[in-house]
């Protein structure tokens, strides 16, 4: 997953909410008696808004986990280099004996 995927997912959710809202408003205007449709669409809008809230939380957790992973990877790289340097120093010490 990359940044573009995250942005695209958010845009798609927001676009879908806007489409449903516009459709619902149009139905209310042209067919006010169709509360069966508009009530269902209102429920869908609420569910989509909830999905965005969950998405926000997951996106934040993903970014935090990615940063932690990066930090650990960098630390591992540093420690591997330190081990190599210590091994090199040990070889030099042993050769001097």
TITOR-83463 format. One record per residue (C-alpha): x, y, z; residue in three letters. Coordinates in nm, 3 decimals, padded with zeros to 5 digits, always signed. Layout:
> X/Y/Z/ALA
...
END
This chain:
> +00.000/+00.000/+00.000/UNK
> +00.131/+00.343/-00.086/UNK
> +00.027/+00.702/-00.020/UNK
> -00.170/+00.722/-00.343/UNK
> -00.382/+00.421/-00.241/UNK
> -00.461/+00.585/+00.093/UNK
> -00.561/+00.913/-00.068/UNK
> -00.766/+00.736/-00.336/UNK
> -00.953/+00.531/-00.076/UNK
> -01.041/+00.844/+00.120/UNK
> -01.152/+01.028/-00.194/UNK
> -01.367/+00.732/-00.300/UNK
> -01.541/+00.721/+00.039/UNK
> -01.605/+01.095/+00.038/UNK
> -01.728/+01.086/-00.322/UNK
> -01.966/+00.802/-00.244/UNK
> -02.109/+00.992/+00.052/UNK
> -02.160/+01.300/-00.164/UNK
> -02.331/+01.097/-00.438/UNK
> -02.568/+00.932/-00.191/UNK
> -02.647/+01.266/-00.025/UNK
> -02.720/+01.432/-00.360/UNK
> -02.938/+01.143/-00.472/UNK
> -03.123/+01.144/-00.142/UNK
> -03.184/+01.520/-00.164/UNK
> -03.312/+01.482/-00.519/UNK
> -03.551/+01.206/-00.419/UNK
> -03.678/+01.417/-00.127/UNK
> -03.738/+01.708/-00.365/UNK
> -03.904/+01.512/-00.647/UNK
> -04.072/+01.233/-00.451/UNK
> -04.114/+01.339/-00.088/UNK
> -04.343/+01.044/-00.024/UNK
> -04.055/+00.799/-00.085/UNK
> -03.932/+00.801/+00.272/UNK
> -03.861/+00.429/+00.238/UNK
> -03.580/+00.518/-00.002/UNK
> -03.457/+00.828/+00.173/UNK
> -03.452/+00.661/+00.515/UNK
> -03.247/+00.377/+00.372/UNK
> -03.012/+00.622/+00.205/UNK
> -02.974/+00.821/+00.528/UNK
> -02.878/+00.498/+00.703/UNK
> -02.624/+00.429/+00.426/UNK
> -02.476/+00.777/+00.472/UNK
> -02.440/+00.714/+00.846/UNK
> -02.267/+00.381/+00.775/UNK
> -02.030/+00.544/+00.527/UNK
> -01.944/+00.819/+00.775/UNK
> -01.872/+00.549/+01.033/UNK
> -01.651/+00.378/+00.774/UNK
> -01.453/+00.699/+00.729/UNK
> -01.403/+00.723/+01.106/UNK
> -01.275/+00.365/+01.116/UNK
> -01.060/+00.433/+00.810/UNK
> -00.907/+00.738/+00.982/UNK
> -00.815/+00.528/+01.285/UNK
> -00.669/+00.248/+01.073/UNK
> -00.474/+00.494/+00.860/UNK
> -00.320/+00.653/+01.169/UNK
> -00.232/+00.312/+01.312/UNK
> -00.084/+00.208/+00.977/UNK
> +00.133/+00.519/+00.963/UNK
> +00.251/+00.469/+01.321/UNK
> +00.331/+00.101/+01.257/UNK
> +00.516/+00.193/+00.937/UNK
> +00.726/+00.450/+01.126/UNK
> +00.804/+00.203/+01.405/UNK
> +00.904/-00.057/+01.146/UNK
> +01.130/+00.196/+00.976/UNK
> +01.290/+00.287/+01.309/UNK
> +01.351/-00.080/+01.394/UNK
> +01.491/-00.150/+01.049/UNK
> +01.732/+00.141/+01.082/UNK
> +01.837/+00.024/+01.430/UNK
> +01.892/-00.333/+01.307/UNK
> +02.107/-00.199/+01.023/UNK
> +02.314/+00.003/+01.272/UNK
> +02.356/-00.297/+01.503/UNK
> +02.455/-00.525/+01.215/UNK
> +02.723/-00.277/+01.118/UNK
> +02.845/-00.257/+01.476/UNK
> +02.863/-00.640/+01.497/UNK
> +03.063/-00.649/+01.174/UNK
> +03.301/-00.388/+01.310/UNK
> +03.344/-00.579/+01.637/UNK
> +03.405/-00.902/+01.445/UNK
> +03.668/-00.723/+01.236/UNK
> +03.833/-00.590/+01.552/UNK
> +03.831/-00.939/+01.707/UNK
> +03.995/-01.087/+01.399/UNK
> +04.264/-00.818/+01.414/UNK
> +04.319/-00.883/+01.787/UNK
> +04.342/-01.257/+01.731/UNK
> +04.587/-01.209/+01.447/UNK
> +04.804/-01.000/+01.677/UNK
> +04.827/-01.281/+01.934/UNK
END
